[in-house]
Amino acid sequence: MRLILFALFGLGALALAVVLLAWLAERRLDRTAEAWSFGDIARLPDVDVALVLGTAPIGPEGGPNVYFVHRLDAAAALWRAGKVKYFIVSGSTDEPAAMRAGLVERGVPAAAIYGDPAGYRTWDSVLRARDVFGQRRLIIVSQRFHLSRALFLARQAGIEAWGFEARDVDSPYSIFTELRRFPSALRAYVDVWAGASARDSSLPVKIGIDPPL
């Protein structure tokens, strides 16, 4: 009986330690991102390429995903302000095609939009922006809570990156949506520490020379 209690206590202590580490990781990422993440488009430098991070185009209730809509609105604002010349829209499954269509609807030429369908995670999107698309300077577009992690990963990968903060949602879809940022932050540190590779590799793409995918 004592052995069982001891084991349960040990598991509980381990779980608490992981939760605390995840919280500390997320807080540290958020503080670190303050120097590079902006909601004011005028504070961003002019760069060739922006990386728009993917999310599902359809929300859990069956309508348009508001995170998705706000990211595309922010990306289109970059284009109208002349801050970028090209976009990498990175996600999985149908996300890049949906992002391309949404940006075209917002006035961005299709020839300026490169799709990356192997952006399964933020780490994959960042590494592929560097290794497949050859980018060392980027503006990354997403909501602030996501940008904190993306900017950390990009800069750890040797990319000079800035974040443009898309408008956040007024009310999260679920508590899971809010809480997932904490284990994701901890995993970001693990990915960097372990030197994890992108899940898929591809032939290099020269933005502005090769036709958009």
C-alpha positions in Angstrom: 0.0 0.0 0.0 2.8 2.4 0.9 4.5 1.6 -2.4 1.3 2.5 -4.3 0.9 5.7 -2.4 4.6 6.6 -3.0 4.2 5.9 -6.7 1.1 8.1 -6.9 2.8 10.9 -5.0 5.7 10.7 -7.4 3.5 10.8 -10.4 1.6 13.7 -9.0 4.8 15.6 -8.3 6.1 14.9 -11.8 2.9 16.1 -13.4 3.0 19.3 -11.3 6.6 19.9 -12.3 5.7 19.5 -16.0 2.8 21.9 -15.6 5.0 24.5 -13.9 7.7 24.2 -16.5 5.2 24.6 -19.3 3.8 27.8 -17.6 7.3 29.2 -17.1 8.2 28.4 -20.7 5.1 30.2 -22.1 5.8 33.2 -19.9 9.4 33.4 -20.9 8.5 33.2 -24.6 5.9 36.0 -24.3 8.4 38.3 -22.5 11.2 37.5 -25.1 8.9 38.3 -28.0 8.1 41.8 -26.9 11.2 43.1 -28.7 10.2 41.7 -32.0 6.4 41.4 -32.1 4.2 44.4 -33.1 0.6 45.2 -33.6 1.6 48.5 -35.3 2.5 47.8 -38.9 4.6 51.0 -39.1 7.1 49.4 -36.6 7.9 46.5 -38.9 10.8 46.6 -41.4 10.4 46.1 -45.1 11.3 42.5 -46.0 10.8 40.4 -49.1 8.8 37.6 -47.5 6.2 37.1 -44.8 5.4 33.7 -43.3 1.7 33.2 -42.6 1.2 30.4 -40.1 -1.7 28.1 -40.8 -4.8 27.1 -38.9 -8.0 25.4 -40.0 -10.2 27.6 -42.2 -13.4 26.2 -40.6 -14.0 26.6 -36.9 -15.3 23.9 -34.6 -18.9 25.3 -34.8 -18.8 24.9 -38.6 -18.4 28.5 -39.6 -15.3 30.5 -40.6 -12.4 30.1 -38.1 -11.9 33.6 -36.7 -8.2 33.0 -36.0 -7.8 32.2 -39.7 -9.8 35.2 -40.9 -7.8 37.6 -38.7 -4.4 36.2 -39.9 -5.4 36.7 -43.5 -6.6 40.2 -42.8 -3.2 41.0 -41.1 -1.3 39.5 -44.0 -3.2 41.5 -46.6 -2.6 44.6 -44.6 1.2 43.9 -44.9 0.8 43.7 -48.6 -1.2 46.9 -48.9 1.4 48.7 -46.8 4.2 47.6 -49.1 6.0 45.8 -46.3 6.4 42.5 -48.1 6.6 41.3 -51.7 5.8 37.6 -51.2 4.0 35.3 -48.8 4.7 31.7 -47.7 1.4 30.3 -46.5 2.3 27.3 -44.3 0.1 24.7 -42.9 -1.1 21.1 -43.4 -3.8 19.5 -45.5 -6.1 22.1 -47.0 -4.8 25.1 -45.0 -2.3 26.6 -47.6 -4.8 26.4 -50.4 -7.5 28.1 -48.3 -5.0 30.8 -47.2 -4.0 31.4 -50.8 -7.7 31.8 -51.8 -8.3 34.1 -48.9 -5.4 36.3 -49.7 -6.4 36.5 -53.4 -9.9 37.6 -52.3 -8.2 40.4 -50.3 -6.3 41.7 -53.3 -2.9 39.8 -53.1 -1.8 38.5 -56.5 -1.7 34.7 -56.7 1.8 35.0 -58.1 3.1 36.4 -54.8 1.8 33.5 -52.7 3.8 30.3 -52.1 2.1 27.4 -50.5 3.9 25.1 -48.0 1.6 22.1 -47.3 4.1 20.5 -44.9 3.9 23.0 -42.2 2.5 20.5 -39.7 3.8 22.4 -36.7 5.3 25.8 -36.1 8.8 24.3 -36.0 8.2 22.7 -39.4 7.0 25.9 -40.9 10.0 27.8 -39.6 12.6 25.3 -40.7 11.1 24.9 -44.1 10.9 28.7 -44.6 14.7 28.6 -44.0 15.8 25.4 -45.7 13.2 25.0 -48.5 12.4 28.6 -49.3 15.8 30.0 -48.5 14.6 32.8 -46.2 16.8 34.4 -43.5 14.7 37.5 -42.8 10.9 37.2 -42.3 7.9 38.8 -40.9 5.7 36.1 -39.3 2.0 36.6 -39.1 -0.2 35.0 -36.4 -1.9 35.9 -33.1 0.4 37.2 -30.4 0.2 34.0 -28.3 1.4 32.0 -31.3 4.0 34.6 -32.4 5.8 34.3 -29.1 6.7 30.7 -29.9 7.2 31.2 -33.6 9.7 34.1 -33.1 11.7 32.1 -30.6 11.9 29.2 -32.9 12.8 31.3 -35.9 15.5 33.2 -34.2 16.9 30.0 -32.7 17.0 28.6 -36.3 19.1 31.6 -37.4 16.3 33.6 -39.0 16.0 37.4 -38.4 12.3 37.5 -37.7 9.7 40.0 -36.6 6.1 39.3 -35.8 3.0 41.1 -37.0 0.2 40.5 -34.5 -3.1 39.5 -36.1 -6.2 40.4 -34.1 -7.1 37.8 -31.4 -10.5 36.4 -31.1 -13.0 38.0 -28.7 -13.8 34.6 -27.0 -11.7 31.4 -27.4 -13.5 28.4 -28.9 -12.7 26.2 -25.9 -10.5 26.0 -22.8 -8.3 23.6 -24.8 -7.6 26.4 -27.3 -6.3 28.5 -24.4 -4.4 25.9 -22.6 -2.6 24.3 -25.5 -0.1 27.2 -25.7 1.6 26.0 -22.5 2.7 22.5 -23.6 3.4 23.9 -27.0 5.8 26.4 -25.4 7.6 23.7 -23.5 7.8 21.6 -26.7 9.4 24.6 -28.5 12.3 24.5 -26.0 12.6 20.7 -26.4 12.6 21.0 -30.3 15.5 23.5 -30.1 17.4 21.6 -27.5 17.1 18.3 -29.4 17.8 19.9 -32.8 14.6 18.3 -34.2 14.3 18.2 -38.0 11.3 19.1 -40.1 9.0 16.2 -40.7 9.2 16.5 -44.5 12.0 17.6 -46.8 11.5 19.1 -50.3 13.5 20.5 -53.2 14.5 24.1 -52.7 12.1 26.8 -54.0 13.5 30.2 -55.1 10.9 32.8 -54.2 10.4 35.3 -57.0 12.1 33.0 -59.5 10.3 29.7 -59.3 6.6 29.7 -59.9 4.4 29.5 -56.7 3.5 26.0 -55.6 
